Structure formats: C-alpha cells, structure tokens
Amino acid sequence: MMNWGHDGMMGGSGFGIFGMILGLFFMLLFIIGSILLVVWIVKQFTPGGTPAHPPASNSLEILKERFARGEVSKEEFADMKKELLK
C-alpha cells in the first residue's frame, strides 16, 4: 500500500524532535500567558490590600503619640516631623 503525503511510519510532517520541542514551548507559553492574564484580571477587580508604605498621616500620629508619652524630646519631634512632611 502507498503512503500518500506522509513521511515515515507515524505519519509525521518531518519536524521530528524539533517539532515536539517547539510544540512544548508554545504550549508552556500559552499556559503561562493564561495564568498571568487571570492574575492581572483578579488584581484589577479586587480591592487593594494593605499598602506597602503606611501613609505619612499615620506615621505622624504615631510620632505624636510617642511625643505625648515622652519617648522623644521636643527637638527630636520637630526633626522627625519635618522629615515625615517632606
């Protein structure tokens, strides 16, 4: 019987191991891209968590509390306040 348009026993197109590696690469690329897309979509539609840096007003409140407890002097308070408000 004749094999019309096929190479070899498995009917491959002639790419061999290179075709398998290329197919695996594109499959992994598709999976990673899909995961990244889902993560991005979830981040866009969920409210943010805690910020990486607390706001300056919160830091200023903590500094005021420390000054009120006597943990920092008046000069230290003024210097720290100036740094926080930069």
C-alpha positions as YAML, in Angstrom:
chain: A
units: angstrom
residues:
- id: 1
  name: MET
  ca: [0.00, 0.00, 0.00]
- id: 2
  name: MET
  ca: [1.23, 3.52, -0.70]
- id: 3
  name: ASN
  ca: [1.65, 6.25, 1.88]
- id: 4
  name: TRP
  ca: [0.35, 9.38, 0.14]
- id: 5
  name: GLY
  ca: [1.84, 12.57, 1.64]
- id: 6
  name: HIS
  ca: [3.29, 11.05, 4.80]
- id: 7
  name: ASP
  ca: [6.85, 10.61, 5.94]
- id: 8
  name: GLY
  ca: [7.81, 7.57, 7.94]
- id: 9
  name: MET
  ca: [5.71, 5.19, 9.97]
- id: 10
  name: MET
  ca: [3.96, 7.66, 12.27]
- id: 11
  name: GLY
  ca: [2.79, 9.96, 9.52]
- id: 12
  name: GLY
  ca: [4.78, 12.93, 10.84]
- id: 13
  name: SER
  ca: [5.43, 16.07, 8.90]
- id: 14
  name: GLY
  ca: [9.19, 15.80, 9.12]
- id: 15
  name: PHE
  ca: [9.86, 18.12, 12.06]
- id: 16
  name: GLY
  ca: [10.86, 15.29, 14.42]
- id: 17
  name: ILE
  ca: [12.18, 16.21, 17.85]
- id: 18
  name: PHE
  ca: [12.38, 19.89, 16.90]
- id: 19
  name: GLY
  ca: [8.64, 19.95, 16.28]
- id: 20
  name: MET
  ca: [7.97, 18.32, 19.65]
- id: 21
  name: ILE
  ca: [10.18, 20.83, 21.47]
- id: 22
  name: LEU
  ca: [8.62, 23.74, 19.59]
- id: 23
  name: GLY
  ca: [5.13, 22.47, 20.39]
- id: 24
  name: LEU
  ca: [6.02, 22.08, 24.08]
- id: 25
  name: PHE
  ca: [7.47, 25.59, 24.13]
- id: 26
  name: PHE
  ca: [4.32, 27.14, 22.67]
- id: 27
  name: MET
  ca: [2.11, 25.10, 24.99]
- id: 28
  name: LEU
  ca: [4.05, 26.33, 28.04]
- id: 29
  name: LEU
  ca: [3.99, 29.88, 26.69]
- id: 30
  name: PHE
  ca: [0.21, 29.66, 26.32]
- id: 31
  name: ILE
  ca: [-0.26, 28.27, 29.85]
- id: 32
  name: ILE
  ca: [2.00, 30.89, 31.46]
- id: 33
  name: GLY
  ca: [0.28, 33.67, 29.48]
- id: 34
  name: SER
  ca: [-3.13, 32.41, 30.57]
- id: 35
  name: ILE
  ca: [-2.09, 32.33, 34.23]
- id: 36
  name: LEU
  ca: [-0.65, 35.84, 34.03]
- id: 37
  name: LEU
  ca: [-3.84, 37.10, 32.38]
- id: 38
  name: VAL
  ca: [-6.01, 35.59, 35.12]
- id: 39
  name: VAL
  ca: [-3.79, 37.09, 37.85]
- id: 40
  name: TRP
  ca: [-3.95, 40.51, 36.19]
- id: 41
  name: ILE
  ca: [-7.75, 40.34, 35.86]
- id: 42
  name: VAL
  ca: [-8.15, 39.31, 39.51]
- id: 43
  name: LYS
  ca: [-5.91, 42.19, 40.64]
- id: 44
  name: GLN
  ca: [-7.93, 44.66, 38.56]
- id: 45
  name: PHE
  ca: [-11.26, 43.68, 40.09]
- id: 46
  name: THR
  ca: [-10.33, 43.13, 43.75]
- id: 47
  name: PRO
  ca: [-9.78, 45.92, 46.28]
- id: 48
  name: GLY
  ca: [-6.18, 46.52, 47.23]
- id: 49
  name: GLY
  ca: [-4.71, 45.06, 50.39]
- id: 50
  name: THR
  ca: [-2.53, 46.93, 52.83]
- id: 51
  name: PRO
  ca: [-0.23, 49.49, 51.21]
- id: 52
  name: ALA
  ca: [3.49, 48.75, 51.17]
- id: 53
  name: HIS
  ca: [4.24, 52.01, 52.99]
- id: 54
  name: PRO
  ca: [1.91, 53.45, 55.62]
- id: 55
  name: PRO
  ca: [0.64, 56.93, 54.81]
- id: 56
  name: ALA
  ca: [2.51, 59.87, 56.30]
- id: 57
  name: SER
  ca: [-0.50, 60.90, 58.39]
- id: 58
  name: ASN
  ca: [-0.40, 57.54, 60.18]
- id: 59
  name: SER
  ca: [3.32, 57.98, 60.84]
- id: 60
  name: LEU
  ca: [2.72, 61.48, 62.12]
- id: 61
  name: GLU
  ca: [0.05, 60.19, 64.52]
- id: 62
  name: ILE
  ca: [2.49, 57.60, 65.86]
- id: 63
  name: LEU
  ca: [5.14, 60.30, 66.31]
- id: 64
  name: LYS
  ca: [2.64, 62.48, 68.20]
- id: 65
  name: GLU
  ca: [1.78, 59.57, 70.49]
- id: 66
  name: ARG
  ca: [5.46, 58.90, 71.17]
- id: 67
  name: PHE
  ca: [5.99, 62.60, 71.97]
- id: 68
  name: ALA
  ca: [2.98, 62.58, 74.28]
- id: 69
  name: ARG
  ca: [4.37, 59.55, 76.15]
- id: 70
  name: GLY
  ca: [7.72, 61.30, 76.49]
- id: 71
  name: GLU
  ca: [9.64, 58.84, 74.32]
- id: 72
  name: VAL
  ca: [11.07, 61.64, 72.11]
- id: 73
  name: SER
  ca: [12.22, 65.12, 73.03]
- id: 74
  name: LYS
  ca: [10.80, 68.32, 71.57]
- id: 75
  name: GLU
  ca: [13.81, 68.71, 69.26]
- id: 76
  name: GLU
  ca: [13.59, 65.09, 68.08]
- id: 77
  name: PHE
  ca: [9.86, 65.54, 67.50]
- id: 78
  name: ALA
  ca: [10.46, 68.66, 65.36]
- id: 79
  name: ASP
  ca: [13.18, 66.95, 63.30]
- id: 80
  name: MET
  ca: [11.15, 63.79, 62.74]
- id: 81
  name: LYS
  ca: [8.04, 65.77, 61.88]
- id: 82
  name: LYS
  ca: [9.97, 67.78, 59.29]
- id: 83
  name: GLU
  ca: [11.26, 64.53, 57.71]
- id: 84
  name: LEU
  ca: [7.80, 63.00, 57.60]
- id: 85
  name: LEU
  ca: [6.23, 66.02, 55.94]
- id: 86
  name: LYS
  ca: [8.80, 66.17, 53.12]
...
